[in-house]
Amino acid sequence: MPAAALDLKEAILALKKERNAVILAHNYQTGDIQDLADYVGDSLGLAYRAKETDADVIAFCGVHFMAETAKIVNPGKIVVLPDKDAGCSLEQSCPGPELEAFLQANAEKNYYVIAYINCSAHVKSLCDVICTSGNAVKIVNKAPADRPILFVPDANLGAWVMEQTGRKMDLWQGSCYVHVEFTRASIAKIKEEHPDALVVAHPECTQAVRLLADEVCSTEKMITFCKNAPVKDIIVVTESGMLHRLRKECPDKNLIAGPTDRCACADCRYMKMNTLQKLHDCLEKLEPRVEMPEDIRRKAEVPLLRMLEQSK
């Protein structure tokens, strides 16, 4: 490793100590950030860590809605995001004002609104409960039986949850631009090249891809699946950053990146906006900070805490 990179890591760790900060990193972050973080996980695990931390500063290496989630449950802490432009196509597919207008126009339906955590604080504030891909089935099973469910914003995850639970839901038509790039043809082709491999896929993938998978699960559950898989070769169909953590935790497995029709490089351009240099700078300057109006924060906290309670 070049001296400059080592110096940068040392400087980040020194700043972390000085600021009494905790570094949280999502499974889709680059390997160098994951290696430096105090905790690496999926959005559910990170939500718990954010809630439990006694640090003064949370440096959230992920995308904006994740840092915002940490701020919702930690109003008194400083929450910084290395790159303020690290957004999310799912969050963008369901703008708060649009959902608000839809709920007003359909008020007579009395929807029970379940929001996948990949959404803005405004959207969270309009919901009854939040879910992640790791706990969505559990959360939907606990929804009141006498109310119709509106599931926002990920239609693929929502469709998969309907298959698992048998609960009918109305689905907002949002999607993750990375996961919909995997196709039936691209995954069938890699399966042909590795006939003995098992396929694990994220539920944000389309149904055509999910049908080819041996297991459909959240990024966190992928670790357990890969560790316990009876075969060596596993095709992993999710964002590329996940492979770094899987290779560390399952060193005896041959983990193969699920390809799209173009390449085996399913990078989320938003997740990859964060860099070690930007992490250093945000700890040094305590900017960019994640803030939101207090009334939105308070309303958004209710469904988030409900999720944490229901997913224990």
C-alpha positions, 0 to 999 in steps of 0.5 A: 500500500502506498505511503500516502494511502497509509497516511490518509488512513492514519489521519482518518483514525486520528480525526475519528478519535479527536471527534469522538466519531463512529464510522458506519459503512454500507456493504456497497462501499469501496473496500478501503472504506469498509476496512476502516469502518467501525461497523459494516452492514446493511441498512437495518444493521446500520440503523441499529448501530446508529441508534445505539452509538454513544459517539458525538459524530456519525460519519455515514459512508453510504447514501443520503437516505441512510445518513438521514435515517441516522439523524432521525434517530439521533437528533442530538448528534452531528451526522456527516456524509462524505459526499452530499450528492450520494443519492439513490435512484429508489429515493428519487423514484418516490418524491415526498410531495408526490406520495403526499398528493397520492395519499390525499387523492386516495384517502378513502382507501385508508392505506397502511403505508409501508416504506422501504428504508430507501426513501427520503425523510419526507416519505418516511414521515408519511408512512406507518412503518419502515422496512428493509430487505432483511425484515420486509416479510416480517413487517408485512406479516405484522401489518393490520389485516383490515387495511390495504397496504401501499408499499413504496418505493421498490416494486420489485422488493414489494412483488417478492414480499407479496410472493413470500407473504401472500398479502396483496399490496399496491406497489409504487413503481420505483426501482433500483437502477443497479439491480434492474440491470441484471437480466434473465439472459445475463444470469442464465449465461453465467450459470451455464459457465458455472453449472455447479454454482449456487445463485444468491440474489437481492430482492431488488432484482426483477422477478425474471432474475429472482426465479433463477436464484437459489436464494433471494435475500438481503445483503446481510443474509447473503453472508450466512448463505455463502458461509453455509453453502454446500458448494464452493462456487456462488454467483452473487447478484447484487451491487459489487461492493458486497463482494469485498465483505463476502470475500473477507468473511467467506475466504474458502468460497469462490464468489463470482460477480453476477454480470449484467448484459454489459459487464460484471461490474454492477457498481452503484455510482452513488455508493461509489461517490464516497472516498477515503479523502472525502471521509477524511475531509468530512471528519475534519470540517464536520461538513456536509452535515445532514439536517432536516426540519424537526417536524419531519424528523419527529414524524419520520422517527415514529415508523422507524422506531416501529420497525426496530421494535417489530424486527427484534 
